[in-house]
């Protein structure tokens, strides 16, 4: 839902922009970790207060995967340490946080610590951070007091039609998104028992995933331990022919290795060609393994799903890339 009042809040004086809107002044594009950063956070608090909001929901959270593109280097824990009672696992889509924790997340994003998300109060307020200390705030109210306070802080709020970082859903989904509901898990159990499926990839944050070994005995414990609203991908069993897996290692490019250690845990690593020797060494000691291409369309899971909330409603906005198995499932669903 697009809120009616959208503002870009920055430390950049509009008078220092050229005819294309590009900033030409002397302000740095990184956080000062001090007074200016504190002003940004005070501005967010002021807009939230004017909007009648004291709690926020984490939406579309992400962390760096292959590369970190922030100006400042990432930090251990991606800036999440100490923010959630249960640790970083509390950082998931739909997590409700008090405004104070929301401000700490905004601080982490301003500092390019690694973690990123949208923070929202449905129908009332939203805030997220873009590149180069650009802050975007949306509200159901004009927030005139917050605007005045933000200017007093030395920042520059500017009205926009929409944030360039607002979530954009597909206008019309080509394939219905399958929920990870009871029917999905019943189908998965059958696929595991018949030997078609063997591992489950859980993407719990954009840029972060973990893998689970599936047997008829482990499916229920795996399901119980998944992060809320995670994206799921079901893959065939790993191969115990380790020599064949190693022979399939490409000469160059990127590849994801997935393997099962002797302790039964599933490990994975995305490697570039100069890291292939280390990846090969790890796989050579594995009980079973597989190599997956990271390039679109080259390695396709059997099927995918997104976890619904406990009431059965699919509130996550992110979607999985439909597979042939997903399309077959969608065709079997009642129309209309």
C-alpha positions in Angstrom: 0.0 0.0 0.0 1.4 3.4 -1.1 1.1 5.9 1.7 0.1 9.4 0.7 2.9 11.4 2.2 6.4 10.4 1.1 9.6 12.4 2.0 13.2 12.1 1.2 15.3 13.2 4.2 19.0 14.0 3.7 21.8 16.2 4.9 22.2 17.4 1.3 21.0 21.0 0.7 18.8 21.1 -2.4 20.5 24.4 -3.4 23.6 22.3 -4.0 22.0 20.1 -6.7 22.6 20.5 -10.4 19.9 20.6 -13.1 19.7 16.8 -13.0 19.2 16.7 -9.3 22.7 15.4 -8.5 24.3 16.7 -5.4 27.4 18.8 -6.0 28.1 20.0 -2.5 30.8 19.0 0.1 28.8 16.7 2.4 30.3 13.2 2.7 28.3 10.2 1.6 29.0 8.1 4.7 27.6 8.5 8.2 29.5 10.7 10.7 28.6 8.2 13.5 27.9 11.4 15.4 25.7 14.5 15.5 24.4 14.2 11.9 23.6 10.5 12.3 21.8 11.3 15.5 19.7 14.0 13.7 18.6 11.4 11.1 17.4 9.1 14.0 15.6 12.0 15.7 13.9 12.8 12.4 12.7 9.2 12.1 11.4 9.3 15.7 9.6 12.6 15.0 7.8 11.2 11.9 6.9 8.0 13.7 5.5 10.1 16.6 3.4 12.3 14.3 2.2 9.1 12.6 1.1 7.6 16.0 3.5 4.7 15.7 5.6 3.1 18.4 6.2 -0.3 16.9 7.5 -1.4 13.5 7.5 -4.6 11.4 10.7 -5.8 9.7 10.0 -6.4 6.0 12.2 -8.0 3.3 15.3 -8.2 5.5 18.6 -8.9 3.8 22.3 -9.3 4.5 25.2 -9.3 2.0 25.8 -12.7 0.3 28.5 -12.7 -2.4 29.5 -9.0 -2.1 29.0 -6.0 0.1 28.3 -2.8 -1.8 28.2 -0.3 1.1 30.7 2.5 1.3 31.7 1.4 4.8 33.0 -2.2 5.5 30.4 -4.6 7.0 30.8 -5.5 10.6 30.5 -8.9 12.4 26.8 -9.7 12.9 25.8 -7.1 10.2 24.9 -4.6 12.9 22.3 -6.9 14.5 24.2 -7.8 17.7 22.2 -7.1 20.8 19.1 -5.9 19.0 16.9 -9.0 19.3 16.4 -11.0 22.6 16.8 -14.3 20.8 19.8 -13.1 18.8 20.1 -12.4 15.1 17.5 -15.1 14.3 14.9 -12.6 15.5 15.7 -10.5 12.3 13.1 -12.0 10.0 10.3 -10.8 7.8 7.3 -9.8 9.9 9.3 -9.4 13.2 7.7 -6.7 15.4 10.1 -4.4 17.1 9.6 -1.3 19.3 10.5 2.0 17.8 13.8 2.2 19.7 15.0 -1.1 18.1 13.8 0.2 14.8 16.0 3.3 15.2 19.0 1.1 16.0 18.3 -0.8 12.7 18.1 2.5 10.9 21.5 3.4 12.5 23.0 0.1 11.2 21.7 0.8 7.7 23.1 4.4 7.8 26.5 2.9 8.8 26.4 0.2 6.0 26.8 -2.5 8.7 25.4 -5.1 6.3 21.8 -5.7 7.5 19.0 -3.9 5.5 15.2 -4.0 5.7 12.1 -1.9 5.3 10.5 -0.9 8.6 6.7 -0.5 8.4 3.5 0.1 10.4 0.9 -1.1 8.0 -1.3 1.7 6.7 0.5 4.3 8.8 4.2 4.6 8.5 7.3 3.3 6.7 11.0 4.1 6.7 14.0 2.7 4.8 17.5 3.8 3.9 18.9 4.1 0.4 22.4 4.7 -0.9 24.6 7.6 0.3 22.6 8.5 3.4 19.3 9.0 1.6 16.5 8.3 4.1 12.9 7.7 2.9 9.9 8.2 5.2 6.3 7.6 4.3 3.2 8.3 6.4 -0.6 8.4 6.3 -0.4 11.9 7.8 1.4 15.1 6.6 3.6 15.1 9.7 4.0 18.9 9.7 5.5 19.0 13.2 8.1 16.4 12.2 8.9 18.3 9.0 9.6 21.4 11.0 11.7 19.6 13.6 13.7 17.9 10.8 14.5 21.2 9.4 15.5 22.5 12.8 17.9 19.5 13.0 19.7 20.8 9.9 18.3 18.1 7.6 16.4 18.6 4.3 13.0 16.9 3.9 11.7 16.9 0.3 8.3 15.6 -0.8 8.2 12.8 -3.3 5.6 10.9 -5.2 7.1 7.6 -4.1 10.3 6.1 -2.7 12.6 4.5 -5.3 13.1 1.7 -2.8 9.4 1.0 -2.1 8.5 -2.6 -2.5 7.1 -3.3 -5.9 5.0 -6.5 -6.4 4.6 -8.0 -9.8 1.5 -6.5 -11.4 0.1 -9.9 -12.1 1.7 -13.1 -10.9 2.3 -15.5 -13.7 2.1 -18.5 -11.3 0.4 -18.7 -8.0 2.9 -18.6 -5.1 2.6 -21.9 -3.3 2.4 -21.6 0.4 4.4 -23.9 2.7 1.2 -25.2 4.2 0.2 -28.7 5.4 -0.5 -29.9 1.8 3.0 -28.8 0.8 4.6 -30.8 3.7 2.5 -33.8 2.9 3.7 -33.7 -0.7 7.2 -33.2 0.5 7.0 -36.3 2.8 5.9 -38.4 -0.1 8.7 -37.1 -2.3 11.3 -37.9 0.5 9.9 -41.4 1.1 10.1 -42.2 -2.7 13.6 -40.9 -3.0 12.8 -37.9 -5.1 13.6 -35.2 -2.5 16.5 -35.2 -0.1 17.4 -31.7 1.0 15.6 -28.4 1.8 17.1 -25.0 1.2 15.7 -22.4 3.6 16.2 -18.7 2.6 15.5 -17.0 5.9 17.0 -13.6 4.8 17.7 -12.2 1.3 21.3 -13.2 0.9 21.3 -15.9 3.6 20.2 -19.5 3.5 20.7 -22.8 5.3 20.2 -26.4 4.2 18.5 -29.3 5.8 18.9 -33.1 5.3 15.4 -34.6 4.8 14.3 -38.1 5.9 10.9 -39.3 7.0 12.1 -38.8 10.6 13.6 -35.3 10.2 10.8 -33.5 8.2 8.8 -32.5 11.2 11.8 -31.2 13.3 13.0 -29.3 10.2 9.6 -27.7 9.7 9.4 -26.7 13.4 12.8 -24.9 13.2 12.3 -22.8 10.1 12.4 -19.0 10.3 9.0 -17.3 9.9 8.1 -16.5 6.3 11.1 -18.2 4.9 11.4 -19.2 1.2 11.8 -22.9 0.7 13.3 -24.9 -2.2 13.3 -28.7 -2.4 16.2 -30.4 -4.1 17.0 -34.1 -4.9 19.1 -36.1 -2.5 22.8 -35.4 -2.5 25.1 -37.8 -4.4 27.3 -40.3 -2.5 29.5 -40.5 -5.6 32.0 -37.9 -4.4 34.4 -38.5 -7.3 31.7 -37.8 -9.8 30.8 -34.6 -8.0 34.4 -33.4 -8.0 34.7 -34.2 -11.7 31.8 -31.9 -12.4 33.5 -28.9 -10.8 33.7 -26.3 -13.6 37.0 -24.7 -14.8 35.9 -21.2 -13.9 33.0 -19.0 -12.8 30.9 -19.4 -9.7 29.4 -22.5 -8.2 27.6 -23.5 -5.0 28.8 -26.6 -3.2 26.4 -28.4 -0.9 27.6 -31.4 1.1 26.8 -33.5 4.1 29.4 -33.9 6.8 30.0 -37.1 8.8 27.9 -35.5 11.6 24.9 -35.4 9.3 24.8 -31.6 9.0 24.4 -30.0 5.6 27.0 -27.3 4.7 27.2 -25.0 1.7 29.6 -22.5 0.2 29.6 -20.4 -2.9 33.0 -20.4 -4.4 34.9 -18.5 -7.2 37.4 -20.4 -9.3 40.4 -19.4 -7.0 38.5 -21.0 -4.1 37.7 -24.3 -6.0 40.7 -26.2 -4.4 39.4 -25.5 -0.9 35.8 -26.4 -1.9 37.0 -29.6 -3.5 39.0 -30.5 -0.3 35.8 -30.0 1.8 33.7 -32.0 -0.6 36.3 -34.8 -0.8 35.7 -35.5 2.9 31.9 -35.4 2.7 29.5 -38.2 3.0 27.4 -36.9 0.1 27.5 -33.7 -2.0 26.2 -31.8 -5.0 27.3 -28.8 -7.1 24.7 -26.2 -8.0 25.0 -23.4 -10.6 24.4 -19.9 -9.2 23.4 -18.7 -12.7 19.7 -18.3 -13.3 17.9 -21.3 -14.9 20.9 -23.7 -14.7 20.1 -25.5 -11.4 16.4 -25.7 -10.7 14.8 -27.1 -7.5 12.0 -29.7 -7.6 9.6 -27.2 -6.1 9.4 -24.1 -4.0 7.2 -22.4 -1.4 6.9 -19.5 1.0 5.9 -20.1 4.7 2.6 -18.6 5.7 1.9 -17.2 9.1 0.5 -19.4 11.8 -3.0 -18.5 10.8 -2.4 -19.8 7.3 -2.2 -16.4 5.6 0.7 -15.8 3.2 1.8 -12.3 4.2 5.4 -12.4 3.0 5.7 -10.3 -0.1 8.8 -11.9 -1.5 8.2 -14.8 -4.0 10.1 -17.8 -5.3 11.0 -18.3 -8.9 8.5 -20.8 -10.1 9.8 -24.2 -11.2 8.1 -26.8 -13.5 6.9 -28.5 -10.3 5.4 -25.3 -9.1 3.6 -24.8 -12.4 2.2 -28.3 -12.3 0.9 -27.6 -8.8 -0.6 -24.3 -9.8 -2.5 -25.9 -12.7 -4.2 -28.3 -10.2 -5.5 -25.5 -8.1 -9.2 -24.4 -8.4 -9.6 -21.4 -10.7 -11.5 -18.3 -9.9 
